[in-house]
Amino acid sequence: MANPDAKIDISRVLNNMFGVIGRHPFVYLGLSLLIVGIPNALLQTMDGSILSGSGGYSFTASYGSQGLGFIALMLCGTLLQATLIVATINDLGGKPVLLGDCFAKAVQKILPLLGLGIVTAIGIGFGFLLLIVPGVILLLMWMVATPVMMAEDKGVFDSLTRSAQLTSGSKGMLFVLVIIFAVLSMIIATFLGFFGMMGATVLGLFAMITNTVTGALQGAGVASVYVDLRTAKEGTDTDALADVFA
């Protein structure tokens, strides 16, 4: 039953997030390793050689490679999140999770997804410059813009508007979720610093693992929030949500 004033259920979101990863570890962790974990590790290795002065890099070359690396990581991160959003909605809707099909759906929308990412980054970044609070509000408002674009086939600005509508009334709970994820990230960073003392190789391996896990959690988490908001506020059946990818 639809209830516009309904809020998300944090425990249900977390259960769905860890549940889909547990049911499809190859899809979530394997794909995250290939698309985010390994590329991040390679970029960090490259940065290390640049900073140490090895390999004969010039300043211009290193600056250019870092720029290209950032663009590549943004593209990879966007593809990963979009793919895992499709996979999560399919799983929660009782549909089969086929990696090739999920990835193909993400590739089809890569340009609008990149546009959405750029607009969102600029808006939130500018908001953080205005005493942080506006940035936090925009972050919470636009949290499910990517799932909206994937599941509802909307444009960039329509996706942002729709996300603001869905998250209305739930920003407090969403902020708690962000804090939970931030705490997990801090714990991971602490371990990363510990392993960093054991050498660059160990640090690189551990960074690859943490980036892989973080990527999987982000993709599954954002999609789980979107599904929970649609279900709570609009009474939308998860089967109906998954049907859009059929």
Secondary structure in CASP SS format (residue, H / E / C, confidence):
PFRMAT SS
TARGET T0000
AUTHOR 0000-0000-0000
METHOD secondary structure of the structure
MODEL  1
M C 1.00
A C 1.00
N C 1.00
P C 1.00
D C 1.00
A C 1.00
K C 1.00
I C 1.00
D C 1.00
I H 1.00
S H 1.00
R H 1.00
V H 1.00
L H 1.00
N H 1.00
N H 1.00
M H 1.00
F H 1.00
G H 1.00
V H 1.00
I H 1.00
G H 1.00
R H 1.00
H C 1.00
P H 1.00
F H 1.00
V H 1.00
Y H 1.00
L H 1.00
G H 1.00
L H 1.00
S H 1.00
L H 1.00
L H 1.00
I H 1.00
V H 1.00
G H 1.00
I H 1.00
P H 1.00
N H 1.00
A H 1.00
L H 1.00
L H 1.00
Q H 1.00
T H 1.00
M H 1.00
D H 1.00
G H 1.00
S H 1.00
I H 1.00
L H 1.00
S H 1.00
G C 1.00
S H 1.00
G H 1.00
G H 1.00
Y C 1.00
S C 1.00
F H 1.00
T H 1.00
A H 1.00
S H 1.00
Y H 1.00
G H 1.00
S H 1.00
Q H 1.00
G H 1.00
L H 1.00
G H 1.00
F H 1.00
I H 1.00
A H 1.00
L H 1.00
M H 1.00
L H 1.00
C H 1.00
G H 1.00
T H 1.00
L H 1.00
L H 1.00
Q H 1.00
A H 1.00
T H 1.00
L H 1.00
I H 1.00
V H 1.00
A H 1.00
T H 1.00
I H 1.00
N H 1.00
D H 1.00
L H 1.00
G C 1.00
G C 1.00
K C 1.00
P C 1.00
V C 1.00
L C 1.00
L H 1.00
G H 1.00
D H 1.00
C H 1.00
F H 1.00
A H 1.00
K H 1.00
A H 1.00
V H 1.00
Q H 1.00
K C 1.00
I H 1.00
L H 1.00
P H 1.00
L H 1.00
L H 1.00
G H 1.00
L H 1.00
G H 1.00
I H 1.00
V H 1.00
T H 1.00
A H 1.00
I H 1.00
G H 1.00
I H 1.00
G H 1.00
F H 1.00
G H 1.00
F H 1.00
L H 1.00
L C 1.00
L C 1.00
I C 1.00
V H 1.00
P H 1.00
G H 1.00
V H 1.00
I H 1.00
L H 1.00
L H 1.00
L H 1.00
M H 1.00
W C 1.00
M C 1.00
V C 1.00
A H 1.00
T H 1.00
P H 1.00
V H 1.00
M H 1.00
M H 1.00
A H 1.00
E H 1.00
D C 1.00
K C 1.00
G C 1.00
V H 1.00
F H 1.00
D H 1.00
S H 1.00
L H 1.00
T H 1.00
R H 1.00
S H 1.00
A H 1.00
Q H 1.00
L H 1.00
T H 1.00
S C 1.00
G C 1.00
S C 1.00
K H 1.00
G H 1.00
M H 1.00
L H 1.00
F H 1.00
V H 1.00
L H 1.00
V H 1.00
I H 1.00
I H 1.00
F H 1.00
A H 1.00
V H 1.00
L H 1.00
S H 1.00
M H 1.00
I H 1.00
I H 1.00
A H 1.00
T H 1.00
F H 1.00
L H 1.00
G H 1.00
F H 1.00
F H 1.00
G H 1.00
M C 1.00
M C 1.00
G C 1.00
A H 1.00
T H 1.00
V H 1.00
L H 1.00
G H 1.00
L H 1.00
F H 1.00
A H 1.00
M H 1.00
I H 1.00
T H 1.00
N H 1.00
T H 1.00
V H 1.00
T H 1.00
G H 1.00
A H 1.00
L H 1.00
Q H 1.00
G H 1.00
A H 1.00
G H 1.00
V H 1.00
A H 1.00
S H 1.00
V H 1.00
Y H 1.00
V H 1.00
D H 1.00
L H 1.00
R H 1.00
T H 1.00
A H 1.00
K H 1.00
E H 1.00
G C 1.00
T C 1.00
D C 1.00
T H 1.00
D H 1.00
A H 1.00
L H 1.00
A H 1.00
D H 1.00
V C 1.00
F C 1.00
A C 1.00
END
